[in-house]
Amino acid sequence: MRLQPRLHDHYVARTVILTVLATWGVLLGLDVVMAFAGEFGEIGKGSYTINHAIAATGLSIPWRAYNLFPTAAVIGALLGLGQLAATSELTALRALGLSRRRLSISVALPLALLTLLMVANGEALAPWGEERSQALRSTRHQDLVVAQYSGLWAREGGMFLNARTGEQKARNGDQWLELQGVRLFQFDAEGRLQSIANVRVAEHRKGKWLLRDVERTVFGAKSVQRTRIPEERWESGLDETALAASVTKPRNMGSGELRRSIDYRKRNGLQSSDFEEIYWGRWFYPLNVLALCLAAIPFAFGSLRSGGYGKRLFLGIVFALGFWVLQQVFTRLAGIYHFDFRIAYAMPPAIMLGVSLWLFKRRSG
């Protein structure tokens, strides 16, 4: 008799996984098509060709799959369980003695395996692909390139700029681009190096560049002169929008890199909330997926039996959107009021699991 429940477990798991994969494929396909269509307006800018557009879109697929999986999981699970409920197969399984808890485990285990694959994808393949996709898009600007290990490189005449990292910042309605670890190389018309400037921070505010903590070395014909300047303005026509789109983003980093960036910023009194949000989002990703799906399972034992695919699809979208709204609210509050992002990420799955437990008890009664 022990083999009987295992066969049923495999049947339920297979049904749910197939619907999840089908839903995931549809959502991902639509997202990729729309992304590729959006690239057409950029073809012809700089050295950006249709081959670049195809490659850039293709390299972004792992990241798109990672982001869409939670939504596909909850919608697919509801469609699969709804299919079993509509044909009274769930009722037959319950009559054979399978508890609701056992059926929930049959759904959760295969989804957990897919989730682990997505976690690995989010740590390795997705950041790698997104970084290279971003580098390809930078070819739309002829004097801009993103290197894997040396950061951002840009050129304006005889001036070459290299920045290790950068980010868009906003405060009190003011927005600006901030580049860290900047080096400026100035060459003359004959290609001789004239000066090197090491800049701690370069800010682009209201159309002007402001350099902070500048150490400049000037090479003369027979001498070398070094100066230090706390702050100076830099008249440059570099495209701030292009630079902002090309600096390394926290989401393109693995958890190890994010952890090191957070530690570095805290040691130096810099803001780290953007990095902490991405870092803890990676850790809570598996819990979010399972909480979403477990919260939706109780509907399979009642309301989905008499409903069609439209009703199941609607419920899945409501669950996914509701969870996303909850998560956005809590993470934004964490950023504004500076409380731990772990609390912000733990609250939505806790609420969803509480709803699931309440629904299970209600339907059992």
Rosetta blueprint (number, residue, H / E / L):
1 M L
2 R L
3 L H
4 Q H
5 P H
6 R H
7 L H
8 H H
9 D H
10 H H
11 Y H
12 V H
13 A H
14 R H
15 T H
16 V H
17 I H
18 L H
19 T H
20 V H
21 L H
22 A H
23 T H
24 W H
25 G H
26 V H
27 L H
28 L H
29 G H
30 L H
31 D H
32 V H
33 V H
34 M H
35 A H
36 F H
37 A H
38 G H
39 E H
40 F H
41 G H
42 E H
43 I L
44 G L
45 K L
46 G L
47 S L
48 Y L
49 T L
50 I H
51 N H
52 H H
53 A H
54 I H
55 A H
56 A H
57 T H
58 G H
59 L H
60 S L
61 I H
62 P H
63 W H
64 R H
65 A H
66 Y H
67 N H
68 L H
69 F H
70 P H
71 T H
72 A H
73 A H
74 V H
75 I H
76 G H
77 A H
78 L H
79 L H
80 G H
81 L H
82 G H
83 Q H
84 L H
85 A H
86 A H
87 T L
88 S L
89 E H
90 L H
91 T H
92 A H
93 L H
94 R H
95 A H
96 L L
97 G L
98 L L
99 S L
100 R H
101 R H
102 R H
103 L H
104 S H
105 I H
106 S H
107 V H
108 A H
109 L H
110 P H
111 L H
112 A H
113 L H
114 L H
115 T H
116 L H
117 L H
118 M H
119 V H
120 A H
121 N H
122 G H
123 E H
124 A L
125 L H
126 A H
127 P H
128 W H
129 G H
130 E H
131 E H
132 R H
133 S H
134 Q H
135 A H
136 L H
137 R H
138 S H
139 T H
140 R H
141 H L
142 Q L
143 D L
144 L E
145 V E
146 V E
147 A E
148 Q L
149 Y L
150 S L
151 G E
152 L E
153 W E
154 A E
155 R E
156 E E
157 G L
158 G L
159 M E
160 F E
161 L E
162 N E
163 A E
164 R E
165 T E
166 G E
167 E E
168 Q E
169 K E
170 A E
171 R E
172 N L
173 G L
174 D E
175 Q E
176 W E
177 L E
178 E E
179 L E
180 Q E
181 G E
182 V E
183 R E
184 L E
185 F E
186 Q E
187 F E
188 D L
189 A L
190 E L
191 G L
192 R L
193 L E
194 Q E
195 S E
196 I E
197 A E
198 N E
199 V E
200 R E
201 V E
202 A E
203 E E
204 H E
205 R E
206 K L
207 G L
208 K E
209 W E
210 L E
211 L E
212 R E
213 D E
214 V E
215 E E
216 R E
217 T E
218 V E
219 F E
220 G L
221 A L
222 K L
223 S L
224 V E
225 Q E
226 R E
227 T E
228 R E
229 I E
230 P E
231 E E
232 E E
233 R E
234 W E
235 E L
236 S L
237 G L
238 L L
239 D L
240 E H
241 T H
242 A H
243 L H
244 A H
245 A H
246 S H
247 V L
248 T L
249 K L
250 P H
251 R H
252 N H
253 M L
254 G L
255 S H
256 G H
257 E H
258 L H
259 R H
260 R H
261 S H
262 I H
263 D H
264 Y H
265 R H
266 K H
267 R H
268 N L
269 G L
270 L L
271 Q L
272 S L
273 S H
274 D H
275 F H
276 E H
277 E H
278 I H
279 Y H
280 W H
281 G H
282 R H
283 W H
284 F H
285 Y H
286 P H
287 L H
288 N H
289 V H
290 L H
291 A H
292 L H
293 C H
294 L H
295 A H
296 A H
297 I H
298 P H
299 F H
300 A H
301 F H
302 G L
303 S L
304 L L
305 R L
306 S L
307 G L
308 G L
309 Y H
310 G H
311 K H
312 R H
313 L H
314 F H
315 L H
316 G H
317 I H
318 V H
319 F H
320 A H
321 L H
322 G H
323 F H
324 W H
325 V H
326 L H
327 Q H
328 Q H
329 V H
330 F H
331 T H
332 R H
333 L H
334 A H
335 G H
336 I H
337 Y H
338 H L
339 F L
340 D L
341 F H
342 R H
343 I H
344 A H
345 Y H
346 A H
347 M H
348 P H
349 P H
350 A H
351 I H
352 M H
353 L H
354 G H
355 V H
356 S H
357 L H
358 W H
359 L H
360 F H
361 K H
362 R H
363 R H
364 S H
365 G L
